[in-house]
Amino acid sequence: MKRKYKVVIAYDGTAYSGWQYQENAVGIQQVVEEALAYLEGGHVRVYGSSRTDAGVHANGFVAHFHLTKPIPPKNLVRAMNSRLPEAIRILRAAYAKEDFDARLSAKGKEYRYQLYQADIEPPTMVPYWTFCHRPLNLDAMRDGAARFVGRHDFVSFAANPNRELETTVRNIFSFEVKKAGPRYTFIVRGDGFLYKQVRSMVGFLISIGKGNEKPEAVTELLEAATPRTARVETAPARGLFLWKVYYRM
């Protein structure tokens, strides 16, 4: 009997081209499908909760798929992990209702961005933390982050995805900037995000923290709603994690 599954995936995206298939590179989706094909004895299409850029990591990515040879969820976790590289792990699996869709059923997502500010960055932190040697103004970054909250047109903070979009309006539920010693964590929750939106927002907050921009500039750019320019820098991919996908808010 054919069964639908929901899985939660964590991955280190350093060596991958992102979640989705790429013609000339390896994506997480391809690797997960290859592991399932071995278990199923045939191709299994896996549908993800979102796209992630090359080099971006995930702590709570969600996907769904069908198996014609059903495996109990706990056994499926062990079986998949035995076939996956160490950089990709299935954290949880469960049977899903037929109307569940990893992307369309999602009510919101949480991303976290990690920044390390010091004179020297420890080498072991390089894959997961973006480095900044300049001091940062935490209060100014928090002021700027608060201005992103709400329903806005985020075209000024997104890259061209090379595909048509119905709208560039998104709703940001919350945006926090936390500090613990040299470690800064940017935590943003919203109903959805445009291509490179999170990295663009964080990049602009870092510019604010350095004193290159004022917090009020966030409001200015949101109200202008014009395509992104070089003024809005994209923060490096390595510090970004898709932390959680929400199906109930």
C-alpha positions in Angstrom: 0.0 0.0 0.0 1.3 3.4 -0.9 2.0 5.7 2.1 2.9 9.3 2.4 5.7 10.4 4.7 6.9 13.6 6.3 10.5 13.9 7.3 12.6 16.5 9.1 16.1 16.9 7.7 19.2 18.6 9.0 22.1 19.2 6.7 25.5 20.9 6.4 25.2 22.7 3.1 28.8 23.5 2.6 29.5 21.1 -0.2 26.1 21.2 -1.8 24.4 23.5 -4.3 21.4 24.0 -2.1 18.3 21.9 -1.6 17.0 21.8 -5.2 18.5 20.1 -8.3 21.2 21.9 -10.2 22.3 20.8 -13.6 26.0 21.0 -13.0 26.2 20.5 -9.2 24.8 18.2 -6.5 21.8 19.3 -4.4 20.5 17.8 -1.1 17.3 16.8 -2.9 19.2 14.5 -5.3 21.1 12.8 -2.5 18.0 12.1 -0.5 16.2 10.8 -3.5 19.1 8.4 -4.3 18.9 7.0 -0.7 15.2 6.5 -1.0 15.6 4.9 -4.5 17.8 2.2 -2.9 15.1 1.4 -0.3 12.2 1.6 -2.7 13.8 -0.2 -5.6 12.8 2.7 -7.9 12.7 6.4 -8.2 11.1 8.4 -5.4 10.3 12.1 -5.9 10.9 14.2 -2.7 9.2 17.5 -2.3 10.9 20.1 0.0 9.4 22.9 2.1 11.5 25.5 0.4 14.6 26.2 -1.7 17.9 27.0 0.0 21.0 28.6 -1.6 24.3 26.9 -2.2 26.2 26.7 1.1 23.2 27.3 3.3 22.5 24.9 6.2 19.3 23.5 7.7 18.4 22.3 11.2 14.7 21.7 10.5 14.0 21.3 6.7 10.8 19.4 6.0 10.0 17.2 3.0 7.4 14.7 1.9 7.3 11.8 -0.4 5.4 8.5 -1.1 6.7 4.9 -0.8 5.0 2.0 -2.4 6.9 -0.3 0.0 5.9 1.3 3.4 8.5 1.2 6.1 7.7 2.1 9.8 8.8 5.7 10.4 11.5 4.8 13.1 12.9 2.1 10.8 12.8 4.6 7.9 15.0 7.1 9.8 17.6 4.4 10.5 17.5 3.1 6.9 17.8 6.5 5.3 20.6 7.6 7.5 22.6 4.5 6.8 22.5 5.5 3.1 23.1 9.2 3.5 26.5 11.0 3.9 27.3 12.3 7.3 26.4 15.9 6.2 22.8 15.0 5.8 20.6 13.4 8.5 16.9 12.5 8.8 16.0 13.7 12.3 12.4 12.5 12.4 9.9 10.7 10.2 6.1 10.2 10.4 3.2 9.1 8.2 1.5 12.1 6.6 -2.0 12.8 5.6 -2.6 12.8 1.8 -3.4 16.5 1.8 -0.1 17.4 3.5 2.3 19.3 1.4 5.8 20.3 2.8 5.7 23.6 1.0 2.0 24.5 0.6 0.9 23.5 4.1 3.6 25.6 5.8 2.4 28.6 7.8 5.8 30.1 8.4 9.5 29.6 8.6 12.3 30.5 11.0 15.8 31.3 9.8 18.8 32.0 11.9 22.0 33.7 10.8 25.2 33.4 12.8 27.9 36.1 12.9 31.2 36.0 14.8 32.8 39.4 15.6 36.4 39.4 16.7 40.0 40.1 15.5 40.5 36.5 14.6 37.9 33.8 13.6 38.6 30.3 15.0 39.0 27.9 12.0 36.5 25.4 13.4 33.8 28.1 13.1 34.4 28.9 9.5 31.8 26.7 7.9 28.9 27.9 10.1 29.7 31.5 11.2 30.2 34.6 9.1 33.2 36.6 10.3 33.3 40.4 11.0 36.4 42.1 12.5 34.7 45.5 12.9 32.8 46.3 16.1 29.0 46.3 15.7 26.4 48.6 17.2 23.9 46.1 18.7 21.2 48.7 19.5 21.3 50.1 16.0 20.9 46.6 14.4 18.0 45.8 16.8 16.3 49.1 15.7 16.8 48.2 12.1 15.5 44.6 12.6 12.3 45.9 14.2 11.6 47.9 11.1 11.4 44.8 9.0 8.5 43.4 11.2 5.1 43.5 9.5 3.7 43.1 6.0 5.9 44.9 3.4 7.0 44.7 -0.2 10.5 43.3 0.2 11.6 43.7 -3.4 14.4 46.0 -2.2 15.8 43.1 -0.1 15.6 40.2 -2.6 17.5 39.0 -5.6 16.0 38.2 -9.0 15.0 34.5 -8.9 14.8 34.4 -12.7 11.2 33.3 -12.5 7.9 35.1 -12.3 6.5 35.9 -8.8 2.9 36.6 -8.0 3.9 39.1 -5.4 7.0 40.3 -3.5 5.0 41.1 -0.4 5.8 39.1 2.7 4.9 39.2 6.4 7.7 39.2 9.0 6.3 38.0 12.4 9.5 38.8 14.4 13.1 39.7 14.0 15.5 39.5 16.9 19.3 40.1 17.2 20.9 38.3 20.1 24.5 38.6 21.4 26.5 36.3 23.5 30.1 37.5 23.7 31.5 37.6 20.1 28.6 35.6 18.8 25.6 37.4 17.2 22.5 35.5 16.1 19.8 37.0 13.9 16.5 35.2 14.3 13.7 36.0 11.8 10.3 34.4 11.5 7.9 35.1 8.6 5.2 33.6 6.4 7.6 33.1 3.6 10.8 34.6 2.1 11.9 35.8 -1.3 15.1 34.6 -3.0 18.1 35.7 -0.8 15.8 37.9 1.3 17.1 36.8 4.6 20.8 37.2 3.6 19.9 40.6 2.2 18.2 41.8 5.4 21.0 40.5 7.5 23.6 42.0 5.2 21.9 45.4 5.6 21.7 45.1 9.3 25.5 44.4 9.4 26.0 47.6 7.4 23.9 49.4 10.1 26.0 47.8 12.8 29.2 49.0 11.2 27.7 52.5 11.0 27.6 52.6 7.2 23.8 52.9 7.2 21.2 54.2 9.7 18.3 52.1 11.0 15.9 54.5 9.4 17.2 53.3 6.0 15.3 50.1 6.4 12.0 52.0 6.4 13.2 54.1 3.5 14.0 51.1 1.3 10.8 49.2 2.2 8.7 52.3 1.4 10.5 52.8 -1.9 9.9 49.2 -3.0 12.3 49.4 -5.9 14.6 46.5 -7.1 17.6 45.8 -4.9 20.8 47.8 -5.6 24.4 47.3 -4.5 23.5 49.3 -1.4 22.0 46.2 0.0 24.8 43.6 0.4 24.1 39.9 0.6 25.5 38.3 3.7 27.6 35.1 3.0 25.6 31.8 2.7 27.7 29.9 5.3 26.1 31.7 8.3 22.5 30.9 7.4 20.3 28.1 8.7 16.8 27.2 7.9 15.9 26.5 11.5 12.3 25.5 11.6 9.2 25.2 9.4 5.9 25.9 11.1 2.6 24.1 10.2 0.7 25.5 13.1 1.1 29.1 14.3 
